[in-house]
């Protein structure tokens, strides 16, 4: 359970860092740039801790898949970015893949 909490923390930190990237204005604004650097450092630290228990391929698949979905939600809510049907279908397939791994894979200790 500890590894999954670390993975969840890594995902949240990565989403915060990625969300703040736009506000950095090409790393010319100090505060958003610091948020990005700290958030990414925390994300990679927590991801490395996750990989001590959960296989690398599973850790990275869940991290990137859930991160993509959450970043899409941030883009929609904060930046009013709209997606068309095929984009939403693709995101649904990514989320389905993460769920299949988490719920059915024997490579992951549940």
C-alpha positions in Angstrom: 0.0 0.0 0.0 2.9 2.3 0.8 4.2 2.0 -2.8 0.8 2.9 -4.2 0.6 6.0 -2.0 4.1 7.0 -3.2 2.9 6.5 -6.8 -0.2 8.6 -6.2 2.0 11.3 -4.7 4.3 11.2 -7.7 1.3 11.6 -10.0 -0.1 14.6 -8.1 3.3 16.2 -8.0 3.9 15.7 -11.7 0.4 17.1 -12.5 1.2 20.2 -10.4 4.5 20.7 -12.1 3.1 20.2 -15.6 0.2 22.5 -14.8 2.6 25.2 -13.7 4.7 25.0 -16.8 2.5 27.3 -18.8 2.7 30.0 -16.1 6.5 30.0 -16.2 6.5 31.9 -19.5 9.5 29.9 -20.7 11.0 29.9 -17.2 11.2 33.7 -17.1 8.9 33.9 -14.1 10.5 32.9 -10.8 7.7 31.6 -8.6 6.0 29.3 -11.2 9.5 28.1 -12.3 10.3 27.1 -8.7 6.9 25.3 -8.4 7.8 23.3 -11.6 11.3 22.4 -10.3 10.2 21.4 -6.8 7.1 19.5 -8.1 9.1 17.5 -10.7 11.9 16.7 -8.2 9.3 15.4 -5.7 7.5 13.5 -8.5 10.7 11.7 -9.6 11.8 11.0 -6.0 8.4 9.4 -5.2 8.4 7.5 -8.5 11.9 6.1 -7.6 10.5 4.9 -4.2 7.6 3.3 -6.0 9.8 1.4 -8.3 11.5 -0.3 -5.3 8.3 -2.3 -4.9 6.2 -2.1 -8.0 7.8 -3.1 -11.3 9.1 -0.3 -13.4 6.9 -1.0 -16.4 3.7 -1.0 -14.2 4.8 2.1 -12.2 5.5 4.1 -15.3 2.4 3.0 -17.1 0.1 4.0 -14.2 2.1 7.2 -13.6 1.9 8.3 -17.2 -1.6 7.1 -17.9 -3.3 8.7 -14.8 -1.1 11.8 -15.3 -2.4 12.2 -18.8 -6.0 12.0 -17.7 -5.5 14.4 -14.8 -3.6 16.9 -17.0 -6.4 16.8 -19.5 -8.9 17.6 -16.7 -6.7 20.5 -15.6 -6.4 21.8 -19.2 -10.2 21.6 -19.5 -11.0 23.3 -16.1 -8.2 25.8 -15.8 -7.3 26.6 -19.4 -10.6 25.9 -21.1 -9.0 23.5 -23.6 -11.6 21.4 -25.4 -11.1 17.9 -26.8 -12.9 16.3 -29.7 -14.4 12.8 -29.7 -11.4 10.9 -30.9 -9.2 12.6 -28.3 -11.6 11.6 -25.5 -11.8 8.1 -26.9 -8.0 7.8 -26.8 -7.9 9.1 -23.2 -10.6 6.6 -22.3 -8.5 3.8 -23.7 -5.5 4.9 -21.7 -7.6 5.0 -18.5 -9.0 1.5 -19.4 -5.4 0.2 -19.8 -4.4 1.5 -16.4 -7.5 -0.1 -14.8 -6.7 -3.4 -16.5 -3.2 -3.4 -15.2 -4.3 -2.4 -11.7 -7.2 -4.8 -11.4 -6.1 -7.9 -13.3 -2.3 -8.0 -13.7 -0.5 -10.6 -11.7 2.7 -8.5 -12.1 1.4 -6.2 -9.4 0.9 -7.1 -5.8 -2.6 -6.0 -4.8 
